[in-house]
Amino acid sequence: MNFRGRDVVSIREFSRQEIERVLHVARDMLPVAERRKRSNMLDGYVLSTFFYEPSTRTRLSFQSAICRLGGRYIGFADPAVTSMKKGETLADTVKMAEAYSDAMVLRHPHEGAARLAAEFCSKPVINAGDGAGQHPTQTMLDLFTIKEELGSIDGKTVAMVGDLKYGRTVHSLSYALAMFGAELIFVSPRELQMPKDIVESLSEQGAKLKSTTRLDEAVKEADAVYVTRIQKERFPDPNEYQKVAGIYQINAALLKDAPEDLIVMHPLPRVTEISPEVDPTKHALYFKQAFYGVPVRMALLALVLGEVE
């Protein structure tokens, strides 16, 4: 496995063995992420972080990752301050990133933008989310969370709840979990069901799938509940959003009869889909999950920049 110079655009371009390698390196990075150890592994490297969409955890964790390893970053979090406002194309912006840095992290509202960027850039391009498409590094930190907290991924049952139609996190995660033989329970209103092409592709992989509208039933069966926000910004019709907003909520009453070791995950930000009363419970893993983004992204940067084999 040679990761040097590799683009990270879609989780589907990684084999199980390659994902396991990333997770292994991430575990080695944990002491550095927690500042129990120090590392200058990426001293002298510069990372471009280009975010055309709002982001808190993904942007900050990538910036933290490069800094923890002794490197630096440049970039923007608001495209309004860039030459895009003057009509510059994504391809030309990427060419500049290539000249100024050693790797690029890109978030963009249009599906396929990361793949386009990779075509114009000879340096590694990491997809930090492209519209309703893919979010591969989120998937890797989600897998890392499950493995660290439940001991393994193989054979676990994961209930995915909420916006399965537009949610890029659940699209990527579904493919990866299928590689590990996990059983998937899709919990959503009919308007937000997992896209048919993804379901068909997962079935062809031999994935164990179940669909339901009943959150209470899914919670009783699951090892992990992966909750997603109903994404208002993805709906072409605001009236359609209003029909499903707030349809599911994880709260103390729902978790009362949940399995003892059930973990509740969320890519964040949350709105109303997880009640704050869940935060102090043993089931709440979403804030720790967000932290795990740092060692996982440290691992990816070290691998694609060739400082770890």
C-alpha positions as CSV (number, residue, x, y, z in Angstrom):
1,M,0.0,0.0,0.0
2,N,1.5,3.3,-1.1
3,F,-0.4,6.4,-0.1
4,R,2.2,8.9,-1.1
5,G,0.6,11.6,-3.5
6,R,-2.8,9.9,-3.3
7,D,-6.1,11.8,-3.6
8,V,-8.8,11.1,-1.1
9,V,-12.0,11.8,-3.0
10,S,-14.3,8.8,-2.4
11,I,-14.3,6.1,0.3
12,R,-15.2,3.7,-2.5
13,E,-11.7,4.0,-3.9
14,F,-10.2,2.5,-0.7
15,S,-10.1,-1.2,0.0
16,R,-10.8,-2.6,3.5
17,Q,-7.1,-3.2,3.9
18,E,-6.3,0.4,3.1
19,I,-8.9,1.7,5.5
20,E,-7.5,-0.5,8.2
21,R,-4.1,0.9,7.6
22,V,-5.4,4.5,8.0
23,L,-7.1,3.4,11.3
24,H,-3.9,1.8,12.5
25,V,-1.9,4.9,11.9
26,A,-4.6,7.0,13.5
27,R,-4.3,5.0,16.7
28,D,-0.5,5.7,16.7
29,M,-1.3,9.4,16.3
30,L,-3.7,9.5,19.4
31,P,-1.0,10.5,21.9
32,V,0.1,13.4,19.6
33,A,-3.5,14.5,19.1
34,E,-4.0,14.5,22.9
35,R,-0.6,16.4,23.3
36,R,0.8,13.6,25.5
37,K,3.6,13.4,22.8
38,R,5.0,15.9,20.3
39,S,5.8,15.3,16.7
40,N,7.5,17.4,13.9
41,M,6.8,14.8,11.3
42,L,5.3,17.3,8.9
43,D,7.7,20.2,9.7
44,G,8.1,22.3,6.5
45,Y,4.8,21.1,4.9
46,V,2.0,23.6,4.1
47,L,-1.6,22.5,3.7
48,S,-4.2,24.5,1.8
49,T,-7.7,24.4,3.4
50,F,-10.2,25.8,0.9
51,F,-13.8,25.8,2.3
52,Y,-16.5,27.0,-0.1
53,E,-19.2,25.9,2.5
54,P,-19.5,26.5,6.2
55,S,-17.5,24.1,8.4
56,T,-16.4,23.9,12.0
57,R,-15.2,20.4,12.9
58,T,-13.8,19.4,9.5
59,R,-11.9,22.6,8.9
60,L,-10.6,23.0,12.4
61,S,-9.6,19.4,12.8
62,F,-7.6,19.4,9.6
63,Q,-5.9,22.6,10.7
64,S,-5.2,21.1,14.1
65,A,-3.9,17.9,12.5
66,I,-1.2,19.7,10.4
67,C,-0.2,21.9,13.3
68,R,0.1,19.0,15.7
69,L,2.6,17.4,13.3
70,G,4.7,20.5,13.0
71,G,3.3,21.8,9.6
72,R,1.3,24.9,8.7
73,Y,-1.8,25.8,6.8
74,I,-3.2,28.5,4.5
75,G,-6.6,28.9,3.1
76,F,-10.1,30.5,3.5
77,A,-13.4,29.7,5.1
78,D,-15.4,32.2,3.1
79,P,-15.3,32.2,-0.7
80,A,-16.6,35.7,-0.7
81,V,-13.1,36.9,0.1
82,T,-11.5,35.1,-2.8
83,S,-11.1,35.8,-6.5
84,M,-14.1,33.5,-7.1
85,K,-16.0,36.8,-6.7
86,K,-14.1,38.1,-9.7
87,G,-15.0,35.0,-11.7
88,E,-12.0,32.8,-11.1
89,T,-12.7,29.1,-11.8
90,L,-12.2,26.3,-9.4
91,A,-9.5,24.9,-11.7
92,D,-7.5,28.1,-11.6
93,T,-7.8,28.4,-7.8
94,V,-6.6,24.8,-7.5
95,K,-3.6,25.6,-9.7
96,M,-2.7,28.3,-7.2
97,A,-3.0,25.9,-4.3
98,E,-0.7,23.6,-6.0
99,A,2.0,26.3,-6.3
100,Y,1.6,27.4,-2.6
101,S,1.2,24.2,-0.7
102,D,1.9,20.4,-0.5
103,A,-1.7,19.2,-0.2
104,M,-5.2,20.6,-0.5
105,V,-8.3,20.0,1.5
106,L,-11.5,21.1,-0.3
107,R,-15.1,21.5,0.7
108,H,-17.5,22.6,-2.0
109,P,-21.3,22.7,-2.4
110,H,-21.2,20.9,-5.8
111,E,-21.0,17.2,-6.1
112,G,-17.9,16.2,-8.1
113,A,-15.9,19.3,-7.2
114,A,-13.2,17.4,-5.4
115,R,-12.7,15.0,-8.3
116,L,-12.5,18.0,-10.7
117,A,-9.9,19.6,-8.4
118,A,-7.8,16.4,-8.3
119,E,-7.7,16.5,-12.1
120,F,-6.1,19.9,-12.2
121,C,-3.8,19.4,-9.2
122,S,-0.7,17.3,-9.1
123,K,-0.6,17.5,-5.2
124,P,-2.9,15.3,-3.1
125,V,-6.5,16.6,-2.9
126,I,-8.6,15.6,0.1
127,N,-12.4,15.8,-0.2
128,A,-13.9,17.5,2.9
129,G,-17.4,17.1,1.5
130,D,-18.8,17.9,-1.9
131,G,-22.5,18.7,-1.9
132,A,-24.6,15.6,-1.3
133,G,-21.8,13.4,-2.6
134,Q,-19.0,12.0,-0.5
135,H,-17.2,12.9,2.8
136,P,-14.5,10.2,3.0
137,T,-12.5,11.5,6.0
138,Q,-15.7,11.8,8.0
139,T,-16.3,8.1,7.2
140,M,-12.8,7.2,8.4
141,L,-13.2,8.9,11.7
142,D,-16.7,7.3,12.1
143,L,-15.1,3.9,11.6
144,F,-12.3,4.8,14.0
145,T,-14.9,5.8,16.6
146,I,-16.8,2.5,16.3
147,K,-13.6,0.4,16.4
148,E,-12.2,2.3,19.4
149,E,-15.5,2.3,21.4
150,L,-17.0,-1.1,20.5
151,G,-13.8,-3.0,19.9
152,S,-14.4,-3.9,16.3
153,I,-16.5,-3.0,13.3
154,D,-17.2,-6.5,11.9
155,G,-20.7,-7.8,12.5
156,K,-21.9,-4.7,14.3
157,T,-25.4,-3.3,13.7
158,V,-25.6,0.4,12.8
159,A,-28.8,2.3,12.6
160,M,-28.6,5.4,10.4
161,V,-31.2,8.0,11.3
162,G,-32.6,11.1,9.6
163,D,-31.6,12.6,6.3
164,L,-30.4,9.6,4.3
165,K,-31.3,11.2,0.9
166,Y,-29.0,14.2,1.0
167,G,-26.7,13.2,3.8
168,R,-23.2,12.7,2.3
169,T,-21.9,11.3,5.6
170,V,-24.3,8.3,5.6
171,H,-23.7,7.7,1.9
172,S,-20.0,7.2,2.4
173,L,-20.3,5.4,5.7
174,S,-22.8,2.9,4.3
175,Y,-20.3,1.7,1.7
176,A,-17.5,1.4,4.2
177,L,-19.6,-0.5,6.8
178,A,-20.7,-2.9,4.1
179,M,-17.0,-3.7,3.5
180,F,-16.7,-4.7,7.2
181,G,-19.8,-6.9,7.2
182,A,-21.9,-4.6,9.4
183,E,-25.7,-4.8,9.3
184,L,-27.3,-1.5,8.4
185,I,-30.7,-0.2,9.5
186,F,-32.0,2.8,7.6
187,V,-34.4,4.9,9.6
188,S,-36.0,7.8,7.8
189,P,-39.2,9.3,6.6
190,R,-40.2,8.2,3.1
191,E,-39.2,11.6,1.7
192,L,-35.6,11.1,2.9
193,Q,-34.9,7.5,2.2
194,M,-31.5,6.3,1.2
195,P,-31.1,6.8,-2.6
196,K,-32.2,3.8,-4.7
197,D,-28.8,3.5,-6.5
198,I,-26.9,3.4,-3.2
199,V,-29.2,0.7,-1.8
200,E,-28.9,-1.4,-5.0
201,S,-25.1,-1.0,-4.9
202,L,-24.9,-2.1,-1.3
203,S,-27.1,-5.1,-2.0
204,E,-24.8,-6.1,-4.8
205,Q,-22.0,-6.0,-2.2
206,G,-23.9,-8.5,-0.1
207,A,-24.7,-5.9,2.6
208,K,-27.3,-6.8,5.2
209,L,-29.9,-4.0,5.0
210,K,-33.2,-3.1,6.7
211,S,-35.4,0.0,6.2
212,T,-37.9,1.3,8.7
213,T,-39.6,4.5,9.8
214,R,-39.6,3.4,13.5
215,L,-36.7,4.8,15.4
216,D,-37.7,3.1,18.7
217,E,-37.4,-0.3,17.1
218,A,-34.1,0.3,15.5
219,V,-32.5,1.6,18.8
220,K,-33.3,-1.8,20.5
221,E,-31.4,-3.7,17.8
222,A,-28.4,-1.5,17.2
223,D,-24.9,-1.4,18.5
224,A,-24.5,2.2,17.3
225,V,-27.1,4.8,16.3
226,Y,-25.8,7.3,13.7
227,V,-28.0,10.4,13.8
228,T,-28.0,13.0,11.1
229,R,-29.4,16.5,10.9
230,I,-32.3,17.2,8.5
231,Q,-30.4,19.5,6.2
232,K,-32.6,22.5,5.4
233,E,-29.9,23.8,3.0
234,R,-30.2,20.7,0.7
235,F,-33.9,21.0,0.1
236,P,-34.9,22.6,-3.2
237,D,-38.4,23.3,-1.7
238,P,-38.7,24.8,1.8
239,N,-42.2,23.3,2.2
240,E,-40.8,19.8,1.8
241,Y,-38.3,20.6,4.6
242,Q,-41.1,21.7,6.9
243,K,-42.8,18.3,6.5
244,V,-39.9,16.4,8.0
245,A,-38.2,18.9,10.3
246,G,-37.9,17.5,13.8
247,I,-39.4,14.1,12.9
248,Y,-36.9,12.1,15.0
249,Q,-35.3,12.9,18.3
250,I,-32.9,10.9,20.5
251,N,-33.8,11.6,24.1
252,A,-33.6,10.0,27.6
253,A,-36.9,8.3,27.3
254,L,-36.0,6.7,24.0
255,L,-32.7,5.4,25.5
256,K,-34.3,4.1,28.6
257,D,-34.5,0.5,27.3
258,A,-31.5,0.8,24.9
259,P,-28.8,-1.8,25.0
260,E,-26.2,-1.2,27.8
261,D,-23.3,-0.5,25.4
262,L,-25.2,1.4,22.7
263,I,-23.3,4.4,21.3
264,V,-25.0,7.4,19.8
265,M,-23.0,9.2,17.1
266,H,-23.6,12.3,15.0
267,P,-21.4,14.1,12.5
268,L,-22.6,17.4,14.0
269,P,-23.8,20.1,14.0
270,R,-27.0,19.0,15.7
271,V,-30.2,21.0,15.9
272,T,-33.0,19.2,17.7
273,E,-32.4,15.6,16.7
274,I,-30.4,14.8,19.9
275,S,-31.7,16.3,23.2
276,P,-29.0,17.9,25.4
277,E,-30.2,15.6,28.2
278,V,-28.4,12.8,26.3
279,D,-25.0,14.5,26.6
280,P,-24.0,13.3,30.1
281,T,-25.1,9.7,29.4
282,K,-22.7,6.9,28.7
283,H,-24.3,6.5,25.3
284,A,-23.2,10.0,24.0
285,L,-20.2,9.7,21.8
286,Y,-20.6,12.6,19.3
287,F,-18.2,15.0,20.9
288,K,-15.5,12.3,21.3
289,Q,-16.3,11.3,17.8
290,A,-15.5,14.9,16.6
291,F,-12.2,14.8,18.5
292,Y,-11.2,11.5,16.7
293,G,-11.2,13.5,13.5
294,V,-7.8,14.9,14.6
295,P,-5.8,11.7,14.8
296,V,-7.6,10.3,11.7
297,R,-6.8,13.4,9.6
298,M,-3.2,13.4,11.0
299,A,-2.9,9.9,9.8
300,L,-4.2,10.7,6.3
301,L,-1.9,13.7,5.9
302,A,1.1,11.8,7.0
303,L,0.3,9.0,4.6
304,V,-0.5,11.0,1.5
305,L,2.6,13.2,2.1
306,G,4.7,10.1,2.3
307,E,6.0,10.6,5.9
308,V,4.4,7.3,7.0
309,E,4.5,4.2,4.8
